[in-house]
Amino acid sequence: MHIPVRIVLVETSHPGNIGASARAMETMGLKDLVLVRPKVFPSADATARASGADEVLRSTRVVDSFTEAIGDCGFVIGSSARLRGLAWPTIDPRTCARSIWEHLNSNQVAIVMGPEHSGLTNEYLGRCQRLVHIPTNPAYSSLNLAMAVQILCYELRLAHPQHKPLEGRHDERLASAEELESFHKHLEDVLYNVGFLRTGQSRQLKLRLRKIFHRAMPDENEINILRGILSALDPRKKSK
C-alpha cells in the first residue's frame, strides 16, 4: 500500500535522523521525502540508519527553501513538541491522519518537521493549516525526530480507507501553499496601503490573520474570489 503523503524535514542537524526517518516511512508505505537545508546529506550515517530503505533515500529531494518544499501542497501540517503561545489549530496524530485522508484525493499533502533542538518557528507554522502535537509524558516530553515520523506514518496507515471507512470525503482541490502565500502577501499589501498594518508593529497580527484563513482551508476558487475582492478594495486602484 502506497501512501502519497510528503514528509518534509527542515534543517535537520543529524544525518542519522534522516536515515531513520526514511526507514520509518518505508515501513509504512511512504516514499516522498524532502529535506530543507539539511546540515549533512547525503551521508553514510543516513544510509546506515535507513537499514535498507534505499529507495526512499535515492528519491529524497534536497531544496533550499521551505517554499520549494511545500509550494504545490494544498494541505500542510506542521509537527511540534511545543504548544505555542499563539494558539494554532492543533490536532492529535489520529485526527491528523483522518483529516489527511479526507483531503488526499484532490490535494498534495505534506507533514513538516522542524530542527531537532528547536522545532518549527512561528514563521514556518504560519505556512501550515494545522499543527499536530504528539502527546507525551509531561515530565519527559523529548521525542526523537524519527520516532515522531514513525508515529505519524503509522497513524496514516492505520487510517487508510481500506482499513477504516471514512465519511465526509472532500474532493475539492484546496488552494496550494504557493497560492495561499500569494494571497497573504496580497492581503498584507492592501492592509498596509489602507493603514491597517504598520511596519514593525504587525508581526503577531499577520500571524493571526494567517490563522483565520488556514483554519478556513479555502479552495482555489475561494482564494481567487478573495483576491478579486482585495483588488477591488485596493485604494491605489481607486485612485487611478
C-alpha positions as CSV (number, residue, x, y, z in Angstrom):
1,M,0.0,0.0,0.0
2,H,1.5,3.3,-1.1
3,I,0.6,6.4,0.9
4,P,1.2,9.6,-1.3
5,V,2.0,12.0,1.6
6,R,5.2,14.1,1.6
7,I,7.4,14.2,4.7
8,V,9.4,17.5,4.9
9,L,12.3,17.7,7.3
10,V,13.6,21.3,7.9
11,E,17.2,22.0,8.7
12,T,17.9,18.5,10.2
13,S,21.1,18.6,12.1
14,H,22.0,14.9,12.3
15,P,22.0,12.8,9.1
16,G,21.2,9.7,11.1
17,N,17.8,11.1,11.8
18,I,17.2,11.5,8.1
19,G,18.1,7.8,7.5
20,A,15.9,6.7,10.5
21,S,13.0,8.8,9.2
22,A,13.4,7.2,5.7
23,R,13.2,3.8,7.4
24,A,10.1,4.8,9.3
25,M,8.5,6.0,6.0
26,E,9.4,2.8,4.1
27,T,7.9,0.5,6.7
28,M,4.5,2.3,6.4
29,G,4.5,2.8,2.6
30,L,5.5,6.5,2.2
31,K,8.2,7.4,-0.4
32,D,8.2,11.2,-0.7
33,L,10.9,12.7,1.5
34,V,12.0,16.4,1.0
35,L,14.9,18.0,3.0
36,V,15.1,21.7,3.5
37,R,18.7,22.8,4.0
38,P,20.0,19.7,5.9
39,K,23.3,20.1,7.7
40,V,24.7,16.9,6.1
41,F,23.2,14.9,3.2
42,P,24.0,12.5,1.6
43,S,25.8,10.7,4.4
44,A,27.0,7.3,5.4
45,D,25.2,7.7,8.7
46,A,21.9,8.3,6.9
47,T,22.4,5.2,4.7
48,A,23.3,3.1,7.8
49,R,20.3,4.2,9.8
50,A,17.9,3.7,6.8
51,S,18.5,0.0,7.2
52,G,17.6,-0.9,3.6
53,A,15.2,2.0,2.9
54,D,17.4,2.8,-0.1
55,E,14.5,3.7,-2.5
56,V,13.3,6.5,-0.2
57,L,16.9,7.8,0.2
58,R,17.6,7.7,-3.5
59,S,14.5,9.7,-4.3
60,T,14.9,12.2,-1.5
61,R,15.0,15.8,-2.7
62,V,17.1,18.5,-1.1
63,V,15.8,22.1,-1.5
64,D,17.0,25.5,-0.5
65,S,13.7,26.9,0.8
66,F,10.5,25.9,2.6
67,T,8.5,27.3,-0.3
68,E,10.1,24.8,-2.7
69,A,9.2,22.0,-0.3
70,I,5.5,22.8,0.1
71,G,4.7,25.1,-2.9
72,D,2.4,22.5,-4.6
73,C,0.7,21.3,-1.4
74,G,-2.9,22.2,-0.6
75,F,-2.8,20.8,2.9
76,V,0.3,21.3,5.1
77,I,0.6,20.0,8.7
78,G,3.3,21.2,11.0
79,S,4.6,19.0,13.8
80,S,5.8,20.4,17.0
81,A,6.6,19.1,20.5
82,R,5.8,22.5,22.0
83,L,2.4,24.1,22.2
84,R,2.9,27.7,21.1
85,G,1.9,30.9,22.9
86,L,-0.1,31.9,19.8
87,A,-3.0,29.4,19.7
88,W,-2.9,27.5,16.4
89,P,-5.4,24.9,15.2
90,T,-3.9,21.8,16.9
91,I,-4.9,18.1,16.4
92,D,-3.6,14.8,17.7
93,P,-1.9,12.3,15.3
94,R,-5.0,10.1,14.9
95,T,-7.2,13.1,14.0
96,C,-4.4,14.3,11.8
97,A,-4.3,11.1,9.8
98,R,-8.1,11.0,9.2
99,S,-8.0,14.6,8.1
100,I,-5.2,13.9,5.6
101,W,-7.1,11.0,4.0
102,E,-10.2,13.3,3.7
103,H,-8.2,15.7,1.6
104,L,-5.8,13.5,-0.2
105,N,-8.0,12.7,-3.3
106,S,-7.6,16.2,-4.6
107,N,-4.6,17.7,-2.8
108,Q,-0.9,17.1,-2.3
109,V,-0.3,16.8,1.4
110,A,2.8,17.5,3.4
111,I,3.8,16.8,7.1
112,V,6.6,19.1,8.2
113,M,9.1,18.5,10.9
114,G,11.4,21.2,12.3
115,P,15.0,21.1,13.5
116,E,15.7,18.5,16.3
117,H,16.5,21.1,19.1
118,S,14.2,23.9,18.3
119,G,11.3,22.7,16.2
120,L,9.4,24.8,13.7
121,T,9.5,28.6,14.1
122,N,6.2,30.6,14.1
123,E,7.1,31.8,10.6
124,Y,7.1,28.2,9.3
125,L,3.9,27.4,11.3
126,G,2.3,30.4,9.6
127,R,2.5,28.4,6.4
128,C,0.7,25.4,7.8
129,Q,-3.1,24.8,8.0
130,R,-2.8,22.6,11.1
131,L,-0.4,21.8,13.9
132,V,-0.1,18.2,15.0
133,H,1.0,17.5,18.6
134,I,2.1,14.1,19.8
135,P,1.1,13.8,23.5
136,T,3.9,12.6,25.7
137,N,4.8,12.3,29.4
138,P,5.0,15.9,30.6
139,A,8.0,15.1,32.8
140,Y,10.0,13.9,29.7
141,S,8.5,15.2,26.5
142,S,11.5,14.8,24.3
143,L,10.7,12.7,21.3
144,N,13.3,11.7,18.7
145,L,12.6,13.1,15.2
146,A,12.4,9.7,13.5
147,M,10.1,8.4,16.3
148,A,7.7,11.3,15.6
149,V,7.8,10.4,11.9
150,Q,7.2,6.8,12.7
151,I,4.1,7.6,14.8
152,L,2.6,9.9,12.2
153,C,3.2,7.4,9.3
154,Y,1.8,4.6,11.4
155,E,-1.4,6.6,12.1
156,L,-1.7,7.3,8.4
157,R,-1.5,3.7,7.5
158,L,-4.0,2.8,10.2
159,A,-6.5,5.4,9.0
160,H,-6.3,4.2,5.3
161,P,-9.8,3.9,3.9
162,Q,-9.0,0.2,3.1
163,H,-8.9,-0.4,6.9
164,K,-11.4,2.1,8.2
165,P,-14.3,3.6,6.3
166,L,-14.3,7.4,6.3
167,E,-17.2,9.7,5.9
168,G,-17.3,13.3,4.6
169,R,-14.6,13.0,2.0
170,H,-13.6,16.4,0.5
171,D,-12.9,16.2,-3.2
172,E,-12.3,19.9,-4.0
173,R,-8.7,21.0,-4.6
174,L,-7.6,23.2,-1.7
175,A,-5.5,26.3,-2.5
176,S,-1.9,25.3,-2.7
177,A,0.7,26.7,-0.3
178,E,2.0,28.8,-3.1
179,E,-1.4,30.2,-3.8
180,L,-2.0,30.9,-0.1
181,E,1.3,32.7,0.2
182,S,0.5,34.9,-2.8
183,F,-2.9,35.7,-1.2
184,H,-1.3,36.6,2.2
185,K,1.2,38.9,0.5
186,H,-1.6,40.5,-1.5
187,L,-3.7,40.9,1.7
188,E,-0.8,42.4,3.7
189,D,0.0,44.7,0.8
190,V,-3.6,46.1,0.7
191,L,-3.8,46.3,4.5
192,Y,-0.5,48.4,4.6
193,N,-1.9,50.7,1.9
194,V,-5.1,51.4,3.9
195,G,-3.2,51.9,7.1
196,F,-4.5,48.9,9.0
197,L,-1.0,47.4,9.2
198,R,2.1,49.4,10.2
199,T,5.7,48.5,9.7
200,G,7.4,47.0,12.7
201,Q,4.2,46.6,14.7
202,S,2.2,43.9,12.9
203,R,4.1,40.6,13.2
204,Q,1.7,38.9,15.6
205,L,-1.3,40.4,13.8
206,K,-0.2,38.9,10.5
207,L,0.2,35.5,12.1
208,R,-3.3,35.8,13.4
209,L,-4.6,36.7,10.0
210,R,-2.9,33.6,8.6
211,K,-4.5,31.5,11.3
212,I,-8.0,32.7,10.3
213,F,-7.6,31.7,6.6
214,H,-5.7,28.4,7.4
215,R,-8.5,27.4,9.7
216,A,-11.0,28.0,6.9
217,M,-8.9,26.0,4.4
218,P,-10.1,27.8,1.3
219,D,-10.1,26.1,-2.1
220,E,-8.6,27.6,-5.2
221,N,-11.9,29.2,-6.4
222,E,-12.4,30.9,-2.9
223,I,-8.9,32.2,-2.9
224,N,-9.5,33.7,-6.4
225,I,-12.7,35.4,-5.1
226,L,-10.8,36.8,-2.1
227,R,-8.0,38.2,-4.2
228,G,-10.6,39.7,-6.5
229,I,-12.2,41.5,-3.5
230,L,-8.8,42.7,-2.4
231,S,-8.1,44.1,-5.9
232,A,-11.4,45.9,-5.9
233,L,-10.8,47.4,-2.5
234,D,-7.2,48.4,-3.2
235,P,-7.1,52.3,-2.7
236,R,-4.3,52.5,-5.4
237,K,-6.7,51.1,-8.0
238,K,-9.5,53.5,-6.9
239,S,-7.1,56.5,-7.2
240,K,-6.4,55.5,-10.8
